[in-house]
Amino acid sequence: MPHPVDPKLFGLHPATQLEQSGKKRFVIVVNRKSRIVMKDGEKIVQKANRIRAKVAGATISLQSSAPVCSKTKAMLQVNKVEIIE
């Protein structure tokens, strides 16, 4: 069961919704209706890299209620960010 984590521990913006569902498994939560585009994807990858810098071998997932652009999906897969829709 995922539980909330303080994003400030990883140097992320306090408004970032971050959950931990395992010892090294983190979920970035994005709740909105508008599509997630490349600009958003780049920010998500930056957040994932900050988490990985603090926790070696961390698995990062993106949980979103919004649709994700196909190019953004491809970029997130290259950067090893799993998408949970």
C-alpha positions as CSV (number, residue, x, y, z in Angstrom):
1,M,0.0,0.0,0.0
2,P,1.5,3.3,-1.1
3,H,2.1,6.0,1.5
4,P,2.9,9.7,0.9
5,V,6.5,10.9,1.1
6,D,7.7,14.4,1.7
7,P,9.1,15.6,-1.7
8,K,11.4,18.1,0.1
9,L,13.6,15.1,1.1
10,F,14.5,14.7,-2.6
11,G,14.8,18.4,-3.3
12,L,11.5,18.5,-5.2
13,H,8.8,21.2,-5.1
14,P,6.5,20.9,-2.1
15,A,3.4,20.7,-4.4
16,T,4.7,17.5,-5.9
17,Q,2.7,14.4,-5.0
18,L,5.0,11.6,-4.2
19,E,4.2,8.2,-2.9
20,Q,6.4,5.2,-1.9
21,S,4.9,1.8,-2.5
22,G,8.0,-0.3,-1.7
23,K,11.5,0.1,-0.3
24,K,12.8,1.5,-3.6
25,R,9.6,2.1,-5.5
26,F,8.3,5.6,-5.9
27,V,5.2,6.9,-7.7
28,I,4.8,10.5,-8.9
29,V,1.1,11.3,-8.9
30,V,-0.3,13.8,-11.4
31,N,-4.1,14.5,-11.0
32,R,-5.5,16.7,-13.7
33,K,-7.7,16.5,-16.8
34,S,-5.4,18.0,-19.5
35,R,-3.1,15.9,-21.5
36,I,0.5,15.3,-20.3
37,V,2.8,16.6,-23.1
38,M,6.5,16.7,-23.7
39,K,7.2,19.7,-21.4
40,D,5.5,17.9,-18.6
41,G,7.4,14.7,-19.4
42,E,10.7,16.5,-19.2
43,K,9.8,17.8,-15.7
44,I,8.8,14.3,-14.6
45,V,12.1,12.9,-15.9
46,Q,14.0,15.6,-13.9
47,K,12.0,14.6,-10.8
48,A,12.8,10.9,-11.4
49,N,16.5,11.7,-11.7
50,R,16.5,13.6,-8.4
51,I,14.9,10.7,-6.7
52,R,17.4,8.2,-8.3
53,A,20.3,10.5,-7.1
54,K,19.2,10.1,-3.5
55,V,18.0,6.4,-3.7
56,A,20.3,4.2,-5.8
57,G,18.3,1.7,-7.9
58,A,15.0,3.4,-7.3
59,T,12.0,2.4,-9.6
60,I,9.9,5.4,-10.6
61,S,6.4,5.3,-11.9
62,L,4.0,7.9,-13.1
63,Q,0.3,7.6,-12.0
64,S,-2.0,9.9,-13.9
65,S,-5.7,10.4,-14.5
66,A,-4.9,12.4,-17.7
67,P,-3.9,10.9,-21.1
68,V,-0.2,10.9,-22.0
69,C,1.0,12.0,-25.4
70,S,2.5,9.1,-27.4
71,K,5.8,10.9,-27.9
72,T,5.9,11.6,-24.2
73,K,5.2,7.9,-23.4
74,A,8.2,6.9,-25.6
75,M,10.5,9.4,-23.8
76,L,9.4,8.2,-20.4
77,Q,10.0,4.6,-21.4
78,V,13.5,5.5,-22.6
79,N,14.1,7.2,-19.2
80,K,12.7,4.1,-17.3
81,V,9.6,5.8,-15.9
82,E,6.7,3.4,-15.9
83,I,3.2,4.8,-16.7
84,I,0.2,3.8,-14.6
85,E,-3.1,5.1,-16.1
